[in-house]
Amino acid sequence: QLQQKIDTLESLVKLLPDSLPLRSNGQAIFGLDTDDLEDLGYAGAINRCFEVNWGMRAHGLRIAERGDKLATTLGILRQVLDKLKPTDDVGLVEIWVDVFLEA
């Protein structure tokens, strides 16, 4: 189910209107912190990474541009999905995917 949601999110990102600005810059390059991965695991690391780069999910999310930031976000989601074990808790990752789908 998480894979399907990420696929849906990727499809929606491709359909974003051209009226949204296209941003391609180095500021959008971010990733999972190795210390966070060790201390928090993949779910905690993705939560911290996205809070820093997108803001608190409880405040809602507004996608105001196309480009590198969204591409990087999708890449991180796919990376984490590949690394998660069947016994890992995917709840926090799925919450973020749902937040992006609602944006």
Secondary structure per residue as TSV (DSSP state, phi and psi in degrees):
chain	resnum	aa	ss	phi	psi
A	1	Q	-	360.0	-41.4
A	2	L	H	-63.0	-40.5
A	3	Q	H	-58.8	-44.2
A	4	Q	H	-63.8	-39.4
A	5	K	H	-65.2	-40.8
A	6	I	H	-66.2	-40.1
A	7	D	H	-60.8	-42.9
A	8	T	H	-62.7	-44.0
A	9	L	H	-60.0	-43.5
A	10	E	H	-61.9	-41.0
A	11	S	H	-63.5	-41.5
A	12	L	H	-66.8	-38.0
A	13	V	H	-61.2	-39.3
A	14	K	H	-66.5	-22.8
A	15	L	T	-94.8	3.7
A	16	L	-	-58.1	141.2
A	17	P	-	-68.1	148.2
A	18	D	T	-64.3	-14.8
A	19	S	T	-69.1	-20.3
A	20	L	S	-75.7	137.5
A	21	P	-	-63.5	146.5
A	22	L	E	-97.2	115.6
A	23	R	E	-111.5	123.9
A	24	S	-	-131.5	101.5
A	25	N	S	-152.9	167.6
A	26	G	G	-66.4	-18.4
A	27	Q	G	-65.8	-20.6
A	28	A	G	-85.9	-1.9
A	29	I	-	-85.0	111.4
A	30	F	-	-147.6	167.5
A	31	G	-	-163.0	-174.9
A	32	L	-	-79.0	131.8
A	33	D	-	-76.5	132.4
A	34	T	H	-63.5	-36.1
A	35	D	H	-65.1	-40.8
A	36	D	H	-63.7	-39.4
A	37	L	H	-60.4	-43.9
A	38	E	H	-66.8	-43.8
A	39	D	H	-81.4	-36.2
A	40	L	H	-115.1	-12.2
A	41	G	H	77.4	179.5
A	42	Y	H	-64.9	-42.1
A	43	A	H	-64.8	-44.9
A	44	G	H	-66.9	-37.6
A	45	A	H	-66.9	-40.4
A	46	I	H	-68.5	-36.6
A	47	N	H	-61.2	-48.4
A	48	R	H	-64.0	-44.8
A	49	C	H	-58.7	-47.2
A	50	F	H	-72.5	-33.2
A	51	E	H	-63.8	-39.9
A	52	V	H	-67.1	-41.5
A	53	N	H	-93.8	-22.2
A	54	W	H	-118.7	-18.9
A	55	G	-	100.7	177.3
A	56	M	-	-70.7	127.0
A	57	R	G	-64.8	-26.6
A	58	A	G	-63.8	-23.6
A	59	H	G	-85.8	2.0
A	60	G	-	82.8	166.4
A	61	L	-	-129.6	137.5
A	62	R	-	-124.3	119.0
A	63	I	-	-91.0	112.2
A	64	A	-	-113.4	3.3
A	65	E	-	-156.0	159.9
A	66	R	E	-102.6	168.0
A	67	G	E	120.5	-148.4
A	68	D	H	-60.0	-38.5
A	69	K	H	-62.2	-43.4
A	70	L	H	-69.8	-39.7
A	71	A	H	-62.6	-42.8
A	72	T	H	-63.9	-41.9
A	73	T	H	-60.2	-46.4
A	74	L	H	-62.6	-40.0
A	75	G	H	-61.7	-41.9
A	76	I	H	-65.5	-42.9
A	77	L	H	-60.2	-43.1
A	78	R	H	-66.8	-40.1
A	79	Q	H	-59.7	-47.6
A	80	V	H	-65.7	-41.1
A	81	L	H	-58.9	-40.1
A	82	D	H	-68.1	-29.4
A	83	K	H	-89.8	-22.1
A	84	L	-	-66.3	140.3
A	85	K	-	-94.0	158.3
A	86	P	T	-57.3	-25.5
A	87	T	T	-86.8	-9.3
A	88	D	S	-72.1	148.2
A	89	D	-	-80.5	115.4
A	90	V	-	-96.8	3.3
A	91	G	H	-55.4	-46.3
A	92	L	H	-67.5	-37.9
A	93	V	H	-65.0	-43.8
A	94	E	H	-65.3	-35.5
A	95	I	H	-60.0	-45.1
A	96	W	H	-63.4	-42.0
A	97	V	H	-60.8	-43.3
A	98	D	H	-62.0	-39.6
A	99	V	H	-61.7	-43.7
A	100	F	H	-65.4	-38.5
A	101	L	H	-65.1	-32.2
A	102	E	H	-81.2	-16.3
A	103	A	-	-69.2	360.0
